[in-house]
Amino acid sequence: MRRPGVTAVLTAAALLMAGCSDGDGPLERDRGGQPRSSGAASPSARPTPTEPAAPAKGSAKVVRTVATGIETPWGLAPLPDGDLLVSSRDTGKIFRVAREGGRRTEVGTVAGVAPEGEGGLLGIALSPRFGTDHMVYAYFTTRSGNRIARMLYDADRPAGEQLGAPDTVFRSIPKGAVHNGGRIAFGPDKMLYAGTGDTGDRSLAQDPESPGGKILRMTPDGEPAPDNPDPGSVVYSSGHRNVQGLAWDRAKRLWATEFGQDDWDELNLIRPGGNYGWPEVEGRGGDDGQGFTDPVEQWKPADASPSGIAFAKGSVWLAALRGERLWRVPLRGGKPVAEPQDFLKGRYGRLRTVEATDDGGLWLVTGNTDGRGDPGATDDRVLRVDVT
């Protein structure tokens, strides 16, 4: 595996631009009372005349509980037949959950997972060629660091024995008791993206020799994507504290969530080579000559602490851990059209993961058994949510 040298990436970012909180904070506005958005968005982020705006107000309603009793769920990957794969952080297991009826079957245990603190078996994703290669990708913590590996999934084998041995595609991501990042997703370009954390060592986010505190972009084999800001590096953006949410809108723009420390959690519109300011800047204020990119929205950590995100019905939806709610940010292009709305506040506890369904709704995964929640008798759960 190549170790990602990122000096050139940070230099390119400067030329382009000349928490650990688990958290509905006040929306910062300009003097005219309108939501303030980042002024650093790339031209592709600007709305076109044909790009509609989402309604200012929407709705979110849990229509059914799909599954219960899952220990420390973290990642979710919908299968082509509609069933769901769910990863368990502390057990290292992947489960298959039937879309109808919620029957849970153990797929297998990912070899080499070493749970510690916020680390363990984290995000999962299906190969873009899953229909032919049957590969499941996982981001997980080992004794030596975080890594990304792929495994053959053979559903015809006995339950609990359906995963092949992990084939590591990228290693040397730093680990810590906190801030391990962990979300992975294949983009519309069929490249693999990964959100990493600073592991509690804030210097890593600006360190050109570390993949910590970054968003990484690579081929399915773990090599730097050829059109990355630095073609020899997997680094796509830097200056992140702890990225646990990645999602694309209908115009193929990448959005990411950011845990703040004490001041602001963030929703960021990601552009190649962008530097999002941590630890020099938390929240807005990074576009005042320092070369950092401002978030599109921000919240107090007690109200958000966003982990997973998804795009549905013209809005970005954020699953909030400490804030115990689902946030909706309606968009037109790369800008919000109204103040964020929150839903389900306190009803299901901590919310870890949200993924779009194939019919415009959401899958929502709770996170109450992660050591920071107050789990009920049926936690943790997978929920089906209808949204507008």
C-alpha positions as CSV (number, residue, x, y, z in Angstrom):
1,M,0.0,0.0,0.0
2,R,1.2,3.5,-0.7
3,R,1.5,5.8,2.3
4,P,-0.3,9.0,1.3
5,G,2.1,11.9,1.1
6,V,-0.1,15.0,1.4
7,T,2.2,18.0,1.3
8,A,1.3,18.6,-2.3
9,V,-2.4,18.3,-1.5
10,L,-2.2,21.0,1.2
11,T,-0.2,23.2,-1.2
12,A,-2.8,22.7,-3.9
13,A,-5.5,23.6,-1.5
14,A,-3.9,26.9,-0.7
15,L,-3.6,27.7,-4.4
16,L,-7.2,26.7,-5.1
17,M,-8.6,28.8,-2.3
18,A,-5.7,31.7,-2.7
19,G,-16.4,17.1,18.3
20,C,-15.5,14.9,19.9
21,S,-19.0,15.5,20.8
22,D,-21.8,13.0,20.3
23,G,-24.7,16.8,19.3
24,D,-29.9,22.0,17.3
25,G,-27.9,25.0,17.7
26,P,-28.6,28.5,16.6
27,L,-28.1,29.0,12.9
28,E,-25.7,31.8,12.1
29,R,-27.3,34.4,9.9
30,D,-26.2,37.5,8.0
31,R,-27.5,41.0,8.8
32,G,-30.5,40.4,6.6
33,G,-31.5,37.4,8.6
34,Q,-30.7,34.8,5.9
35,P,-28.7,31.7,6.6
36,R,-25.0,32.3,6.0
37,S,-23.4,29.7,3.7
38,S,-19.9,29.0,2.7
39,G,-18.5,31.4,0.1
40,A,-15.9,28.9,-0.9
41,A,-18.0,26.4,-2.9
42,S,-16.7,25.3,-6.2
43,P,-18.5,26.4,-9.4
44,S,-20.2,22.9,-9.6
45,A,-21.8,23.7,-6.3
46,R,-23.8,26.6,-7.6
47,P,-27.4,25.9,-8.4
48,T,-28.4,25.9,-12.0
49,P,-31.6,27.4,-13.3
50,T,-33.0,23.8,-13.7
51,E,-32.0,22.7,-10.2
52,P,-35.1,22.9,-8.0
53,A,-35.1,24.0,-4.4
54,A,-36.3,21.6,-1.7
55,P,-39.3,22.8,0.2
56,A,-38.5,25.0,3.2
57,K,-40.4,22.6,5.5
58,G,-40.4,18.9,5.4
59,S,-41.5,15.9,7.5
60,A,-40.0,12.7,8.9
61,K,-42.1,9.9,10.3
62,V,-40.9,6.5,11.6
63,V,-43.3,4.0,9.9
64,R,-41.9,0.8,11.3
65,T,-39.2,-0.8,13.4
66,V,-37.2,-3.1,11.1
67,A,-35.0,-4.8,13.7
68,T,-34.2,-4.7,17.4
69,G,-31.6,-5.9,19.9
70,I,-28.5,-5.2,17.8
71,E,-25.4,-4.6,19.9
72,T,-23.4,-1.4,19.1
73,P,-24.6,-1.1,15.5
74,W,-22.5,1.3,13.4
75,G,-22.5,0.8,9.6
76,L,-25.4,-0.1,7.3
77,A,-25.3,-1.3,3.7
78,P,-28.5,-2.1,1.7
79,L,-28.2,-5.3,-0.4
80,P,-29.6,-5.5,-3.9
81,D,-32.6,-7.6,-2.8
82,G,-33.6,-5.0,-0.2
83,D,-32.1,-6.7,2.9
84,L,-29.6,-4.8,5.0
85,L,-26.1,-5.6,6.2
86,V,-25.4,-4.0,9.7
87,S,-22.0,-3.9,11.4
88,S,-21.5,-4.2,15.1
89,R,-18.7,-2.1,16.5
90,D,-17.8,-4.0,19.6
91,T,-18.5,-7.6,18.5
92,G,-16.8,-7.3,15.1
93,K,-19.8,-9.1,13.5
94,I,-21.8,-8.3,10.4
95,F,-25.5,-9.2,10.4
96,R,-28.0,-9.5,7.6
97,V,-31.4,-8.0,8.5
98,A,-34.4,-9.0,6.4
99,R,-36.2,-6.0,5.0
100,E,-39.5,-7.5,5.7
101,G,-40.0,-9.1,9.1
102,G,-36.5,-8.0,10.4
103,R,-35.1,-11.5,10.8
104,R,-31.5,-11.2,11.8
105,T,-28.8,-13.6,10.6
106,E,-25.1,-13.5,11.5
107,V,-23.0,-13.2,8.4
108,G,-19.7,-13.6,10.1
109,T,-17.0,-11.9,12.2
110,V,-14.4,-9.7,10.6
111,A,-11.0,-11.1,11.5
112,G,-8.6,-8.8,13.2
113,V,-11.0,-6.3,14.7
114,A,-9.8,-5.0,18.1
115,P,-12.5,-2.9,19.7
116,E,-11.3,-0.1,22.0
117,G,-13.2,3.1,23.0
118,E,-14.8,4.5,19.8
119,G,-12.9,2.0,17.6
120,G,-13.9,-1.4,16.4
121,L,-15.9,-2.5,13.3
122,L,-17.2,0.7,11.9
123,G,-18.4,1.6,8.4
124,I,-19.3,-1.0,5.7
125,A,-20.0,-0.6,2.0
126,L,-20.7,-2.9,-1.0
127,S,-18.4,-3.0,-3.9
128,P,-19.7,-1.1,-7.0
129,R,-19.5,-4.6,-8.7
130,F,-21.2,-6.4,-5.9
131,G,-23.5,-8.3,-8.3
132,T,-20.5,-10.1,-9.8
133,D,-17.6,-9.9,-7.2
134,H,-19.8,-10.1,-4.0
135,M,-17.3,-8.0,-2.0
136,V,-18.1,-6.2,1.2
137,Y,-15.7,-3.4,2.3
138,A,-15.2,-2.6,6.0
139,Y,-13.4,0.1,8.0
140,F,-12.1,-1.3,11.3
141,T,-9.7,-0.9,14.1
142,T,-6.9,-3.4,14.6
143,R,-4.2,-3.5,17.3
144,S,-1.9,-1.5,15.0
145,G,-4.3,1.0,13.5
146,N,-7.4,1.5,11.4
147,R,-7.6,0.0,8.0
148,I,-10.0,-0.8,5.1
149,A,-10.4,-4.3,3.9
150,R,-12.7,-6.2,1.6
151,M,-14.2,-9.7,2.1
152,L,-16.0,-12.1,-0.1
153,Y,-19.6,-12.5,1.0
154,D,-21.0,-16.0,0.2
155,A,-24.7,-16.1,1.3
156,D,-24.8,-19.9,0.4
157,R,-22.5,-20.8,3.3
158,P,-23.8,-21.5,6.8
159,A,-24.8,-18.6,9.0
160,G,-21.8,-17.1,10.8
161,E,-19.4,-18.4,8.1
162,Q,-20.3,-16.3,5.1
163,L,-17.4,-13.9,5.2
164,G,-14.1,-14.6,3.6
165,A,-10.7,-13.5,5.0
166,P,-10.1,-9.7,5.0
167,D,-8.0,-8.5,2.1
168,T,-6.6,-5.2,3.2
169,V,-6.7,-2.5,0.6
170,F,-5.5,0.4,2.7
171,R,-3.8,0.5,6.1
172,S,-1.8,2.9,8.4
173,I,-4.8,5.1,9.3
174,P,-4.1,6.2,12.9
175,K,-6.3,4.9,15.7
176,G,-7.2,6.2,19.1
177,A,-9.6,5.7,21.9
178,V,-11.6,8.5,20.3
179,H,-12.0,10.1,16.8
180,N,-11.5,7.1,14.6
181,G,-13.7,8.4,11.8
182,G,-14.9,5.3,10.1
183,R,-17.5,6.0,7.4
184,I,-16.8,4.6,4.0
185,A,-18.9,4.9,0.8
186,F,-18.5,4.4,-2.9
187,G,-19.2,7.6,-4.8
188,P,-21.0,8.1,-8.1
189,D,-17.5,7.8,-9.7
190,K,-17.2,4.3,-8.2
191,M,-14.2,5.4,-6.2
192,L,-14.0,4.5,-2.5
193,Y,-14.2,7.4,0.0
194,A,-13.3,7.2,3.7
195,G,-13.7,9.7,6.5
196,T,-11.0,9.5,9.1
197,G,-10.4,11.2,12.5
198,D,-7.6,12.9,14.3
199,T,-7.6,10.2,17.1
200,G,-7.5,13.0,19.7
201,D,-4.1,14.3,18.3
202,R,-5.4,17.5,16.7
203,S,-2.1,18.1,14.9
204,L,-2.8,15.2,12.5
205,A,-5.6,17.0,10.6
206,Q,-3.0,19.5,9.2
207,D,-0.1,17.0,9.1
208,P,0.9,16.4,5.5
209,E,2.3,13.0,6.4
210,S,-0.8,11.5,8.1
211,P,-4.0,10.2,6.7
212,G,-5.7,11.1,10.0
213,G,-8.3,14.0,10.0
214,K,-8.9,13.7,6.3
215,I,-11.3,12.5,3.7
216,L,-9.6,9.9,1.5
217,R,-10.5,8.9,-2.0
218,M,-9.1,5.8,-3.6
219,T,-9.7,3.1,-6.2
220,P,-11.5,-0.1,-5.1
221,D,-8.0,-1.6,-4.8
222,G,-6.8,1.1,-2.4
223,E,-4.6,3.1,-4.8
224,P,-4.9,6.9,-5.1
225,A,-7.6,7.9,-7.6
226,P,-5.8,9.2,-10.7
227,D,-7.6,12.5,-10.7
228,N,-7.1,13.3,-7.0
229,P,-5.7,16.8,-6.1
230,D,-2.3,15.1,-5.8
231,P,-2.4,12.0,-8.2
232,G,0.0,10.2,-5.9
233,S,-2.0,10.6,-2.7
234,V,-5.4,9.3,-1.5
235,V,-6.1,12.5,0.3
236,Y,-9.1,14.3,-1.0
237,S,-9.6,17.0,1.7
238,S,-8.0,17.8,5.0
239,G,-8.4,19.8,8.2
240,H,-11.1,17.5,9.6
241,R,-11.6,16.6,13.3
242,N,-13.7,13.4,13.0
243,V,-15.7,12.6,9.8
244,Q,-18.4,10.0,10.2
245,G,-20.9,11.0,7.5
246,L,-20.5,11.0,3.7
247,A,-23.3,11.4,1.1
248,W,-23.8,12.7,-2.4
249,D,-26.6,14.8,-3.7
250,R,-28.3,14.4,-7.1
251,A,-25.7,16.6,-8.7
252,K,-22.9,14.4,-7.4
253,R,-21.7,16.9,-4.8
254,L,-20.1,15.3,-1.7
255,W,-21.3,16.3,1.7
256,A,-19.7,15.4,5.0
257,T,-20.4,15.8,8.7
258,E,-17.8,17.0,11.3
259,F,-17.8,16.6,15.0
260,G,-16.9,19.8,16.7
261,Q,-15.1,20.1,20.1
262,D,-16.8,22.7,22.2
263,D,-18.2,25.3,19.8
264,W,-19.6,24.0,16.5
265,D,-20.4,20.8,14.7
266,E,-20.4,21.1,10.9
267,L,-22.0,20.1,7.7
268,N,-19.5,20.6,4.9
269,L,-19.7,20.7,1.2
270,I,-16.5,18.9,0.1
271,R,-14.4,20.1,-2.8
272,P,-11.1,18.5,-4.0
273,G,-8.1,19.8,-2.1
274,G,-10.2,21.7,0.4
275,N,-8.9,22.4,3.9
276,Y,-11.6,22.6,6.5
277,G,-9.6,24.3,9.1
278,W,-9.3,22.0,12.1
279,P,-7.7,22.6,14.6
280,E,-7.1,26.2,13.6
281,V,-10.8,26.9,13.1
282,E,-14.0,25.3,14.5
283,G,-17.2,26.4,12.7
284,R,-17.4,29.5,10.5
285,G,-14.7,32.0,10.2
286,G,-12.2,30.1,8.2
287,D,-12.6,32.0,4.9
288,D,-11.1,35.3,6.2
289,G,-7.8,35.0,4.5
290,Q,-6.5,31.8,6.1
291,G,-7.4,29.6,3.1
292,F,-9.9,27.4,5.0
293,T,-13.4,26.5,3.8
294,D,-16.4,27.4,6.0
295,P,-19.1,24.9,6.8
296,V,-22.4,25.2,5.0
297,E,-24.3,24.8,8.3
298,Q,-23.2,24.5,12.0
299,W,-24.8,23.5,15.3
300,K,-23.8,23.5,19.0
301,P,-22.5,20.0,19.8
302,A,-25.2,19.4,22.5
303,D,-27.8,19.7,19.7
304,A,-26.2,17.7,17.0
305,S,-22.9,15.7,17.2
306,P,-23.7,14.3,13.7
307,S,-22.6,10.9,12.6
308,G,-24.1,9.4,9.5
309,I,-25.8,11.5,6.7
310,A,-27.9,10.8,3.7
311,F,-29.5,12.7,0.8
312,A,-33.2,12.3,0.1
313,K,-36.0,14.5,-1.2
314,G,-33.7,17.4,-2.0
315,S,-32.3,17.6,1.6
316,V,-29.4,16.4,3.6
317,W,-30.4,14.4,6.6
318,L,-28.1,14.1,9.6
319,A,-28.3,11.5,12.4
320,A,-27.4,13.2,15.7
321,L,-25.8,11.3,18.6
322,R,-25.7,13.6,21.5
323,G,-28.5,15.7,20.1
324,E,-30.7,12.6,19.8
325,R,-32.6,13.8,16.7
326,L,-32.7,13.7,13.0
327,W,-31.8,17.0,11.2
328,R,-33.0,18.1,7.8
329,V,-31.1,20.7,5.7
330,P,-33.1,21.7,2.6
331,L,-31.0,22.6,-0.3
332,R,-30.9,24.2,-3.7
333,G,-27.6,23.4,-5.3
334,G,-24.9,23.7,-2.7
335,K,-26.8,26.1,-0.4
336,P,-29.5,25.8,2.2
337,V,-32.8,27.4,1.4
338,A,-34.2,27.5,4.9
339,E,-33.2,27.0,8.5
340,P,-32.6,23.3,9.4
341,Q,-35.4,21.3,11.0
342,D,-35.1,18.7,13.6
343,F,-37.3,15.6,14.0
344,L,-37.7,12.7,16.5
345,K,-36.0,14.6,19.3
346,G,-35.4,12.3,22.2
347,R,-37.8,9.6,20.9
348,Y,-35.2,7.0,19.9
349,G,-32.1,8.2,21.8
350,R,-28.8,8.5,20.0
351,L,-28.9,8.2,16.2
352,R,-25.8,6.7,14.6
353,T,-26.4,6.0,10.9
354,V,-28.9,7.2,8.3
355,E,-29.0,5.8,4.7
356,A,-31.3,6.6,1.8
357,T,-33.7,3.9,0.7
358,D,-34.3,3.1,-3.0
359,D,-37.8,4.7,-2.8
360,G,-36.9,8.1,-1.3
361,G,-37.1,7.3,2.4
362,L,-34.5,6.6,5.0
363,W,-33.0,3.7,7.0
364,L,-32.1,5.0,10.5
365,V,-29.9,3.2,13.0
366,T,-29.9,4.0,16.7
367,G,-26.7,4.1,18.8
368,N,-27.7,3.7,22.5
369,T,-25.5,0.7,23.3
370,D,-22.3,2.5,22.5
371,G,-21.4,3.2,26.1
372,R,-22.8,6.8,26.1
373,G,-26.5,6.2,25.7
374,D,-29.3,4.9,27.9
375,P,-30.4,1.8,26.1
376,G,-33.9,0.5,26.4
377,A,-35.1,-3.1,26.3
378,T,-35.3,-3.2,22.4
379,D,-32.1,-1.3,21.6
380,D,-30.4,-0.9,19.4
381,R,-32.8,-0.6,16.5
382,V,-33.1,-0.2,12.7
383,L,-36.0,2.1,11.7
384,R,-37.7,2.8,8.4
385,V,-38.5,6.6,8.0
386,D,-40.7,8.2,5.5
387,V,-39.7,11.8,4.7
388,T,-40.7,14.8,2.6
